[in-house]
Amino acid sequence: MLIETKDLSFTYMPGTPFQVEALQHVNISIGQGEFIGIIGETGSGKSTLVQHFNGLLKPTSGQILVEGKDIWAGETDLRALRSRISMLFQFPEHQLFEETVFKDVSFGPRNLGLNGNELVERVRFGLESMGLDYNSYKDRSPFQLSGGEKRRVAMAGILAMRPQVIVLDEPTAGMDPVGRKQLLECVQRLHREEKLTVILVTHNMEEVSRLAGRLFVFCRGRLVLQGSPAEVFKAAAPLRETGLEIPALSELMLRLQERGKDVRTGLFSVEEVAAEIQRLFREGRL
């Protein structure tokens, strides 16, 4: 297994009046090449969890294992681990700081000691993986780009490190629909073509239902549901107890099923739902 947590717990400011138990006895496993969605209301522990995967946070108790090895036992090279398991936090465009796109995207690989043609190829891979032409963008100032372009340049800087895993914490927050679609299409293509392991933390149920193969649902620091999107969103009542709503398309199909209609409920795209409803009409059952 690529990433595992065993009885993971984490407490902020222990022993103070502000003590918060952010994670409580969490056990999950993530395999190579999976697309994982982590969902839950604000304060449920999602972001705290993913910051443990590459050692940004150290467990209060329990273990984090990467390829079977406890990252806090022995002498794990955390710098190397963070190049393998890279994270994109909310509004990463605010962290752009270099005078050109090339310098910004190359910052991480340069810190790994890369230079020359290898560095150029890393930057080219990062930019073009995000749908940005290398020659058109490399000499531009990142501060003169649109919001969506800045977000993709920030993502390119992560991809230039050639990570094994990317963790995306609310990557589309504040983006317009077009920019959101472009970013997620790039991520989906990288997952498919580069066999990249993707961990998506989000509040957007529509996005995660379409993209993820498995979901982990958190509430008050505990893992309360897990499974495929079809399995998780079928459990409408327990999901709502966590403060989340199921995707509108899933809600529609569940309502039809409750009214005795023989419909499939594990559908998450407009095209799939439309085809299913058309089938019912053709068969005279709707």
Secondary structure, 3 states (H helix, E strand, C coil): CCEEEEEEEEEECCCCCCCEEEEEEEEEEECCCCEEEEEECCCCCHHHHHCCCCCCCCCCEEEEEECCEECCCCCCCHHHHHHHEEEECCCHHHHCCCCCHHHHHCHHHHHCCCCHHHHHHHHHHHHHHCCCCHHHHCCCCHHHCCHHHHHHHHHHHHHCCCCCEEEEECCCCCCCHHHHHHHHHHHHHHHHHCCCEEEEECCCHHHHHHHCCEEEEEECCEEEEEECHHHHHHCHHHHHHCCCCCCHHHHHHHHHHHCCCCCCCCCCCHHHHHHHHHHHHHCCCC
